[in-house]
Amino acid sequence: MKIYGDAQSGNCYKIKLLTSILNIKHEWIELDILAKQTHTADFLQKNPNGKIPLLELDDGRCLSESNAILNYLSQDTVLAGSDGFNQAKILQWQFFEQYSHEPYIAVARFIAKYLGLPDDKKDEFKSKQAGGHKALGVMEAQLKTSDYLAGNTLSIADISLYGYTHVAHEGGFDLAHYPAIQKWIKRIQSHELYVAMA
């Protein structure tokens, strides 16, 4: 299988981390989003939305959206949940990540890290801070009661949220205020098959 991605993107890194933990063999194809490599005719045939990550299976079928890819690749593994309710809790956190976390923390990081915090983006950057801290507060509250987000074992819920949370400082979010999140980050990083973001 092939995975198209940007190694410094949190959404793409989620897939890289999962494939490492589950030892999934694949070919990584690095794309530069700023150079519009996701908007070539060839790539748009694979994903008309023009976004990464993108999973291309051996038979040519393609799957986009990071959390959909995580769910597909983790099927029938311990990371996918222990029962129906646990699986639903994992999905709950993945929806939270896409609607309440990523639009603030990932966007602020993109403006600062990828764009260099230009003057015409500073107001947008500042506008993302309150929503990002709200999301971190929700995570902090959960991680005070359990080792991982959907219970006491690592799941794809954690991988989904870890992608951008562990680099949230690059978007202006000081994690010093979130001790439970800091312990959770160290817990994930201590996994024997952990791989760091490029």
PyRosetta script that sets phi, psi and omega in degrees:
from pyrosetta import init, pose_from_sequence

init()
pose = pose_from_sequence("MKIYGDAQSGNCYKIKLLTSILNIKHEWIELDILAKQTHTADFLQKNPNGKIPLLELDDGRCLSESNAILNYLSQDTVLAGSDGFNQAKILQWQFFEQYSHEPYIAVARFIAKYLGLPDDKKDEFKSKQAGGHKALGVMEAQLKTSDYLAGNTLSIADISLYGYTHVAHEGGFDLAHYPAIQKWIKRIQSHELYVAMA")
pose.set_psi(1, 155.9)
pose.set_omega(1, 178.6)
pose.set_phi(2, -116.6)
pose.set_psi(2, 142.5)
pose.set_omega(2, 174.6)
pose.set_phi(3, -124.1)
pose.set_psi(3, 120.7)
pose.set_omega(3, 177.5)
pose.set_phi(4, -95.2)
pose.set_psi(4, 128.1)
pose.set_omega(4, -178.0)
pose.set_phi(5, -166.7)
pose.set_psi(5, 178.2)
pose.set_omega(5, 175.3)
pose.set_phi(6, -119.1)
pose.set_psi(6, 115.4)
pose.set_omega(6, -172.7)
pose.set_phi(7, -60.9)
pose.set_psi(7, -18.7)
pose.set_omega(7, 179.4)
pose.set_phi(8, -97.8)
pose.set_psi(8, -0.1)
pose.set_omega(8, 176.6)
pose.set_phi(9, -84.9)
pose.set_psi(9, 132.2)
pose.set_omega(9, 178.7)
pose.set_phi(10, -61.5)
pose.set_psi(10, -39.4)
pose.set_omega(10, 179.8)
pose.set_phi(11, -64.2)
pose.set_psi(11, -37.4)
pose.set_omega(11, 178.1)
pose.set_phi(12, -76.3)
pose.set_psi(12, -38.0)
pose.set_omega(12, 179.9)
pose.set_phi(13, -61.2)
pose.set_psi(13, -34.5)
pose.set_omega(13, 176.5)
pose.set_phi(14, -51.8)
pose.set_psi(14, -44.2)
pose.set_omega(14, -177.4)
pose.set_phi(15, -69.6)
pose.set_psi(15, -40.1)
pose.set_omega(15, 179.0)
pose.set_phi(16, -61.9)
pose.set_psi(16, -42.6)
pose.set_omega(16, 179.6)
pose.set_phi(17, -65.2)
pose.set_psi(17, -44.9)
pose.set_omega(17, 179.5)
pose.set_phi(18, -62.3)
pose.set_psi(18, -44.4)
pose.set_omega(18, -178.4)
pose.set_phi(19, -65.2)
pose.set_psi(19, -29.2)
pose.set_omega(19, 176.8)
pose.set_phi(20, -71.8)
pose.set_psi(20, -48.0)
pose.set_omega(20, -178.4)
pose.set_phi(21, -62.7)
pose.set_psi(21, -37.7)
pose.set_omega(21, -179.4)
pose.set_phi(22, -94.5)
pose.set_psi(22, 1.6)
pose.set_omega(22, 179.0)
pose.set_phi(23, 53.6)
pose.set_psi(23, 50.3)
pose.set_omega(23, -179.9)
pose.set_phi(24, -92.1)
pose.set_psi(24, 120.2)
pose.set_omega(24, 179.9)
pose.set_phi(25, -73.0)
pose.set_psi(25, 135.4)
pose.set_omega(25, -179.0)
pose.set_phi(26, -162.8)
pose.set_psi(26, 166.2)
pose.set_omega(26, 173.1)
pose.set_phi(27, -105.9)
pose.set_psi(27, 122.8)
pose.set_omega(27, 179.1)
pose.set_phi(28, -92.0)
pose.set_psi(28, 125.6)
pose.set_omega(28, 178.8)
pose.set_phi(29, -115.0)
pose.set_psi(29, 109.7)
pose.set_omega(29, -176.3)
pose.set_phi(30, -78.4)
pose.set_psi(30, 130.1)
pose.set_omega(30, 177.9)
pose.set_phi(31, -123.4)
pose.set_psi(31, 146.1)
pose.set_omega(31, 179.3)
pose.set_phi(32, -102.6)
pose.set_psi(32, 108.1)
pose.set_omega(32, -177.0)
pose.set_phi(33, -70.0)
pose.set_psi(33, -32.3)
pose.set_omega(33, 179.7)
pose.set_phi(34, -68.9)
pose.set_psi(34, -26.0)
pose.set_omega(34, 176.0)
pose.set_phi(35, -89.2)
pose.set_psi(35, 8.2)
pose.set_omega(35, 176.7)
pose.set_phi(36, 61.4)
pose.set_psi(36, 32.6)
pose.set_omega(36, 178.7)
pose.set_phi(37, -71.4)
pose.set_psi(37, -11.6)
pose.set_omega(37, 176.2)
pose.set_phi(38, -91.5)
pose.set_psi(38, 4.3)
pose.set_omega(38, -179.4)
pose.set_phi(39, -115.4)
pose.set_psi(39, 15.7)
pose.set_omega(39, 175.3)
pose.set_phi(40, -73.9)
pose.set_psi(40, 158.6)
pose.set_omega(40, 179.9)
pose.set_phi(41, -59.6)
pose.set_psi(41, -39.1)
pose.set_omega(41, -179.2)
pose.set_phi(42, -64.7)
pose.set_psi(42, -44.7)
pose.set_omega(42, -179.0)
pose.set_phi(43, -69.6)
pose.set_psi(43, -39.9)
pose.set_omega(43, -178.9)
pose.set_phi(44, -65.5)
pose.set_psi(44, -22.3)
pose.set_omega(44, 173.4)
pose.set_phi(45, -68.5)
pose.set_psi(45, -33.9)
pose.set_omega(45, -179.5)
pose.set_phi(46, -80.7)
pose.set_psi(46, -39.5)
pose.set_omega(46, 178.1)
pose.set_phi(47, -142.6)
pose.set_psi(47, 98.4)
pose.set_omega(47, -178.2)
pose.set_phi(48, -58.9)
pose.set_psi(48, -18.7)
pose.set_omega(48, 178.7)
pose.set_phi(49, -77.1)
pose.set_psi(49, -13.3)
pose.set_omega(49, 175.2)
pose.set_phi(50, 65.2)
pose.set_psi(50, 35.5)
pose.set_omega(50, -177.9)
pose.set_phi(51, -128.4)
pose.set_psi(51, 156.9)
pose.set_omega(51, 173.7)
pose.set_phi(52, -118.2)
pose.set_psi(52, 156.1)
pose.set_omega(52, 8.1)
pose.set_phi(53, -76.5)
pose.set_psi(53, 159.9)
pose.set_omega(53, 175.4)
pose.set_phi(54, -139.0)
pose.set_psi(54, 130.4)
pose.set_omega(54, 176.7)
pose.set_phi(55, -102.0)
pose.set_psi(55, 127.5)
pose.set_omega(55, 174.9)
pose.set_phi(56, -117.1)
pose.set_psi(56, 116.8)
pose.set_omega(56, -178.5)
pose.set_phi(57, -77.5)
pose.set_psi(57, 166.3)
pose.set_omega(57, -178.6)
pose.set_phi(58, -57.9)
pose.set_psi(58, -29.5)
pose.set_omega(58, -178.2)
pose.set_phi(59, -88.8)
pose.set_psi(59, 5.1)
pose.set_omega(59, 176.7)
pose.set_phi(60, 95.0)
pose.set_psi(60, -11.7)
pose.set_omega(60, 177.8)
pose.set_phi(61, -68.1)
pose.set_psi(61, 145.8)
pose.set_omega(61, -177.6)
pose.set_phi(62, -122.9)
pose.set_psi(62, 149.6)
pose.set_omega(62, 179.0)
pose.set_phi(63, -137.0)
pose.set_psi(63, 128.2)
pose.set_omega(63, 178.2)
pose.set_phi(64, -114.9)
pose.set_psi(64, 179.5)
pose.set_omega(64, -176.2)
pose.set_phi(65, 74.8)
pose.set_psi(65, 117.9)
pose.set_omega(65, -171.7)
pose.set_phi(66, -56.2)
pose.set_psi(66, -43.5)
pose.set_omega(66, -176.9)
pose.set_phi(67, -72.4)
pose.set_psi(67, -30.7)
pose.set_omega(67, 174.4)
pose.set_phi(68, -64.9)
pose.set_psi(68, -41.0)
pose.set_omega(68, 178.8)
pose.set_phi(69, -65.0)
pose.set_psi(69, -42.5)
pose.set_omega(69, 177.9)
pose.set_phi(70, -59.0)
pose.set_psi(70, -44.9)
pose.set_omega(70, -179.3)
pose.set_phi(71, -64.7)
pose.set_psi(71, -40.6)
pose.set_omega(71, -179.8)
pose.set_phi(72, -65.4)
pose.set_psi(72, -48.2)
pose.set_omega(72, -174.8)
pose.set_phi(73, -71.8)
pose.set_psi(73, -22.7)
pose.set_omega(73, -176.5)
pose.set_phi(74, -97.3)
pose.set_psi(74, 3.6)
pose.set_omega(74, 179.4)
pose.set_phi(75, -50.1)
pose.set_psi(75, 137.8)
pose.set_omega(75, 175.5)
pose.set_phi(76, 63.0)
pose.set_psi(76, 23.9)
pose.set_omega(76, 173.1)
pose.set_phi(77, -118.7)
pose.set_psi(77, 166.7)
pose.set_omega(77, -179.5)
pose.set_phi(78, -63.0)
pose.set_psi(78, -23.1)
pose.set_omega(78, -178.3)
pose.set_phi(79, -73.8)
pose.set_psi(79, -14.3)
pose.set_omega(79, -175.1)
pose.set_phi(80, -89.5)
pose.set_psi(80, -5.2)
pose.set_omega(80, 179.4)
pose.set_phi(81, 112.8)
pose.set_psi(81, 151.3)
pose.set_omega(81, -173.6)
pose.set_phi(82, -91.2)
pose.set_psi(82, -24.2)
pose.set_omega(82, 179.7)
pose.set_phi(83, -157.7)
pose.set_psi(83, 179.9)
pose.set_omega(83, -176.0)
pose.set_phi(84, -58.1)
pose.set_psi(84, -42.9)
pose.set_omega(84, -178.8)
pose.set_phi(85, -67.9)
pose.set_psi(85, -43.4)
pose.set_omega(85, 178.9)
pose.set_phi(86, -61.8)
pose.set_psi(86, -39.4)
pose.set_omega(86, 177.1)
pose.set_phi(87, -63.6)
pose.set_psi(87, -37.9)
pose.set_omega(87, 177.7)
pose.set_phi(88, -67.6)
pose.set_psi(88, -36.5)
pose.set_omega(88, 176.4)
pose.set_phi(89, -64.1)
pose.set_psi(89, -38.8)
pose.set_omega(89, 176.7)
pose.set_phi(90, -60.9)
pose.set_psi(90, -46.1)
pose.set_omega(90, 178.1)
pose.set_phi(91, -62.5)
pose.set_psi(91, -38.5)
pose.set_omega(91, 178.2)
pose.set_phi(92, -56.3)
pose.set_psi(92, -46.5)
pose.set_omega(92, 179.4)
pose.set_phi(93, -68.5)
pose.set_psi(93, -33.7)
pose.set_omega(93, 178.5)
pose.set_phi(94, -69.4)
pose.set_psi(94, -37.7)
pose.set_omega(94, 174.8)
pose.set_phi(95, -66.8)
pose.set_psi(95, -40.6)
pose.set_omega(95, 176.4)
pose.set_phi(96, -58.1)
pose.set_psi(96, -43.4)
pose.set_omega(96, -179.0)
pose.set_phi(97, -59.9)
pose.set_psi(97, -43.5)
pose.set_omega(97, -175.8)
pose.set_phi(98, -77.2)
pose.set_psi(98, -30.2)
pose.set_omega(98, -175.5)
pose.set_phi(99, -102.0)
pose.set_psi(99, -30.6)
pose.set_omega(99, -173.2)
pose.set_phi(100, -116.1)
pose.set_psi(100, -11.5)
pose.set_omega(100, -174.1)
pose.set_phi(101, -116.7)
pose.set_psi(101, -61.9)
pose.set_omega(101, -175.9)
pose.set_phi(102, -58.0)
pose.set_psi(102, -40.7)
pose.set_omega(102, -178.6)
pose.set_phi(103, -62.9)
pose.set_psi(103, -18.7)
pose.set_omega(103, 179.8)
pose.set_phi(104, -102.9)
pose.set_psi(104, -58.4)
pose.set_omega(104, -173.8)
pose.set_phi(105, -71.1)
pose.set_psi(105, -44.6)
pose.set_omega(105, -179.2)
pose.set_phi(106, -68.8)
pose.set_psi(106, -40.1)
pose.set_omega(106, -178.8)
pose.set_phi(107, -67.7)
pose.set_psi(107, -41.9)
pose.set_omega(107, 177.3)
pose.set_phi(108, -61.6)
pose.set_psi(108, -41.0)
pose.set_omega(108, 178.7)
pose.set_phi(109, -65.6)
pose.set_psi(109, -40.3)
pose.set_omega(109, 179.4)
pose.set_phi(110, -61.6)
pose.set_psi(110, -43.9)
pose.set_omega(110, -179.8)
pose.set_phi(111, -62.7)
pose.set_psi(111, -41.4)
pose.set_omega(111, -177.4)
pose.set_phi(112, -79.3)
pose.set_psi(112, -47.5)
pose.set_omega(112, -172.2)
pose.set_phi(113, -83.5)
pose.set_psi(113, -46.3)
pose.set_omega(113, -176.3)
pose.set_phi(114, -83.6)
pose.set_psi(114, -40.4)
pose.set_omega(114, -175.9)
pose.set_phi(115, -95.6)
pose.set_psi(115, -12.9)
pose.set_omega(115, 178.7)
pose.set_phi(116, 77.9)
pose.set_psi(116, 23.2)
pose.set_omega(116, 177.9)
pose.set_phi(117, 50.5)
pose.set_psi(117, 61.1)
pose.set_omega(117, 179.3)
pose.set_phi(118, -67.9)
pose.set_psi(118, 156.9)
pose.set_omega(118, -176.7)
pose.set_phi(119, -55.2)
pose.set_psi(119, -39.3)
pose.set_omega(119, -176.6)
pose.set_phi(120, -75.1)
pose.set_psi(120, -2.1)
pose.set_omega(120, 178.5)
pose.set_phi(121, -114.3)
pose.set_psi(121, -1.7)
pose.set_omega(121, -175.1)
pose.set_phi(122, -64.5)
pose.set_psi(122, -37.7)
pose.set_omega(122, 178.6)
pose.set_phi(123, -66.4)
pose.set_psi(123, -40.1)
pose.set_omega(123, 177.8)
pose.set_phi(124, -64.7)
pose.set_psi(124, -41.3)
pose.set_omega(124, 177.8)
pose.set_phi(125, -58.1)
pose.set_psi(125, -48.4)
pose.set_omega(125, -179.8)
pose.set_phi(126, -63.7)
pose.set_psi(126, -35.2)
pose.set_omega(126, -177.8)
pose.set_phi(127, -67.8)
pose.set_psi(127, -16.9)
pose.set_omega(127, -178.7)
pose.set_phi(128, -86.6)
pose.set_psi(128, -14.1)
pose.set_omega(128, -171.9)
pose.set_phi(129, -66.5)
pose.set_psi(129, -45.9)
pose.set_omega(129, -177.4)
pose.set_phi(130, -62.7)
pose.set_psi(130, -45.2)
pose.set_omega(130, 179.4)
pose.set_phi(131, -64.2)
pose.set_psi(131, -37.4)
pose.set_omega(131, 178.1)
pose.set_phi(132, -64.8)
pose.set_psi(132, -43.5)
pose.set_omega(132, 179.5)
pose.set_phi(133, -68.0)
pose.set_psi(133, -33.2)
pose.set_omega(133, 175.9)
pose.set_phi(134, -61.9)
pose.set_psi(134, -45.2)
pose.set_omega(134, 179.5)
pose.set_phi(135, -63.0)
pose.set_psi(135, -42.8)
pose.set_omega(135, 178.0)
pose.set_phi(136, -63.2)
pose.set_psi(136, -34.9)
pose.set_omega(136, 177.3)
pose.set_phi(137, -64.6)
pose.set_psi(137, -38.7)
pose.set_omega(137, 177.5)
pose.set_phi(138, -64.3)
pose.set_psi(138, -44.0)
pose.set_omega(138, 178.0)
pose.set_phi(139, -63.4)
pose.set_psi(139, -44.1)
pose.set_omega(139, -179.4)
pose.set_phi(140, -57.9)
pose.set_psi(140, -44.4)
pose.set_omega(140, -179.9)
pose.set_phi(141, -60.7)
pose.set_psi(141, -42.5)
pose.set_omega(141, 179.1)
pose.set_phi(142, -67.2)
pose.set_psi(142, -43.1)
pose.set_omega(142, -174.9)
pose.set_phi(143, -75.1)
pose.set_psi(143, -6.9)
pose.set_omega(143, 170.4)
pose.set_phi(144, -78.7)
pose.set_psi(144, -18.2)
pose.set_omega(144, -176.3)
pose.set_phi(145, -108.9)
pose.set_psi(145, -15.9)
pose.set_omega(145, 179.6)
pose.set_phi(146, -148.7)
pose.set_psi(146, 154.6)
pose.set_omega(146, -178.1)
pose.set_phi(147, -66.6)
pose.set_psi(147, -32.2)
pose.set_omega(147, -179.2)
pose.set_phi(148, -130.4)
pose.set_psi(148, 170.0)
pose.set_omega(148, -170.2)
pose.set_phi(149, -68.3)
pose.set_psi(149, -37.3)
pose.set_omega(149, -177.5)
pose.set_phi(150, -106.0)
pose.set_psi(150, 21.2)
pose.set_omega(150, -180.0)
pose.set_phi(151, 143.1)
pose.set_psi(151, -152.0)
pose.set_omega(151, -176.5)
pose.set_phi(152, -104.9)
pose.set_psi(152, 15.3)
pose.set_omega(152, 174.1)
pose.set_phi(153, -130.1)
pose.set_psi(153, 150.4)
pose.set_omega(153, 178.7)
pose.set_phi(154, -61.4)
pose.set_psi(154, 137.5)
pose.set_omega(154, 177.1)
pose.set_phi(155, -142.7)
pose.set_psi(155, 176.7)
pose.set_omega(155, 178.2)
pose.set_phi(156, -68.7)
pose.set_psi(156, -14.0)
pose.set_omega(156, 172.3)
pose.set_phi(157, -62.3)
pose.set_psi(157, -43.2)
pose.set_omega(157, 179.8)
pose.set_phi(158, -67.0)
pose.set_psi(158, -41.9)
pose.set_omega(158, 179.8)
pose.set_phi(159, -63.4)
pose.set_psi(159, -40.2)
pose.set_omega(159, 178.1)
pose.set_phi(160, -58.4)
pose.set_psi(160, -47.8)
pose.set_omega(160, -176.7)
pose.set_phi(161, -80.3)
pose.set_psi(161, -28.0)
pose.set_omega(161, -178.8)
pose.set_phi(162, -64.5)
pose.set_psi(162, -35.8)
pose.set_omega(162, -175.0)
pose.set_phi(163, -45.5)
pose.set_psi(163, -50.9)
pose.set_omega(163, -179.7)
pose.set_phi(164, -100.0)
pose.set_psi(164, -24.1)
pose.set_omega(164, -177.9)
pose.set_phi(165, -64.5)
pose.set_psi(165, -41.5)
pose.set_omega(165, -174.2)
pose.set_phi(166, -71.8)
pose.set_psi(166, -11.6)
pose.set_omega(166, 174.8)
pose.set_phi(167, -117.6)
pose.set_psi(167, 20.6)
pose.set_omega(167, -177.7)
pose.set_phi(168, -59.7)
pose.set_psi(168, -29.2)
pose.set_omega(168, 179.2)
pose.set_phi(169, -60.8)
pose.set_psi(169, -25.7)
pose.set_omega(169, 178.5)
pose.set_phi(170, -71.7)
pose.set_psi(170, -11.9)
pose.set_omega(170, 175.7)
pose.set_phi(171, -108.2)
pose.set_psi(171, 12.2)
pose.set_omega(171, 176.7)
pose.set_phi(172, 92.7)
pose.set_psi(172, 10.1)
pose.set_omega(172, -178.4)
pose.set_phi(173, -100.7)
pose.set_psi(173, 116.6)
pose.set_omega(173, -178.6)
pose.set_phi(174, -84.6)
pose.set_psi(174, 111.7)
pose.set_omega(174, -177.9)
pose.set_phi(175, -78.6)
pose.set_psi(175, -1.4)
pose.set_omega(175, 177.8)
pose.set_phi(176, -61.2)
pose.set_psi(176, -23.2)
pose.set_omega(176, -179.6)
pose.set_phi(177, -83.2)
pose.set_psi(177, -0.5)
pose.set_omega(177, -174.1)
pose.set_phi(178, -129.1)
pose.set_psi(178, 76.1)
pose.set_omega(178, -175.8)
pose.set_phi(179, -62.7)
pose.set_psi(179, -35.3)
pose.set_omega(179, 179.8)
pose.set_phi(180, -68.2)
pose.set_psi(180, -37.3)
pose.set_omega(180, 176.1)
pose.set_phi(181, -65.1)
pose.set_psi(181, -41.0)
pose.set_omega(181, 179.2)
pose.set_phi(182, -61.2)
pose.set_psi(182, -40.9)
pose.set_omega(182, 178.2)
pose.set_phi(183, -66.5)
pose.set_psi(183, -38.7)
pose.set_omega(183, 178.0)
pose.set_phi(184, -63.0)
pose.set_psi(184, -42.6)
pose.set_omega(184, 178.0)
pose.set_phi(185, -59.8)
pose.set_psi(185, -46.0)
pose.set_omega(185, 179.8)
pose.set_phi(186, -64.3)
pose.set_psi(186, -35.8)
pose.set_omega(186, 178.9)
pose.set_phi(187, -61.6)
pose.set_psi(187, -46.1)
pose.set_omega(187, 179.7)
pose.set_phi(188, -66.0)
pose.set_psi(188, -42.8)
pose.set_omega(188, -178.5)
pose.set_phi(189, -66.8)
pose.set_psi(189, -18.1)
pose.set_omega(189, -179.6)
pose.set_phi(190, -86.0)
pose.set_psi(190, -4.6)
pose.set_omega(190, 178.8)
pose.set_phi(191, -61.6)
pose.set_psi(191, 137.6)
pose.set_omega(191, -174.5)
pose.set_phi(192, -61.8)
pose.set_psi(192, -24.6)
pose.set_omega(192, -179.3)
pose.set_phi(193, -108.4)
pose.set_psi(193, 17.4)
pose.set_omega(193, 178.5)
pose.set_phi(194, -62.1)
pose.set_psi(194, 139.6)
pose.set_omega(194, 174.1)
pose.set_phi(195, -128.4)
pose.set_psi(195, 134.4)
pose.set_omega(195, -177.2)
pose.set_phi(196, -79.0)
pose.set_psi(196, 157.6)
pose.set_omega(196, 174.2)
pose.set_phi(197, -65.0)
pose.set_psi(197, 144.1)
pose.set_omega(197, -178.6)
pose.set_phi(198, -63.7)
pose.dump_pdb("model.pdb")
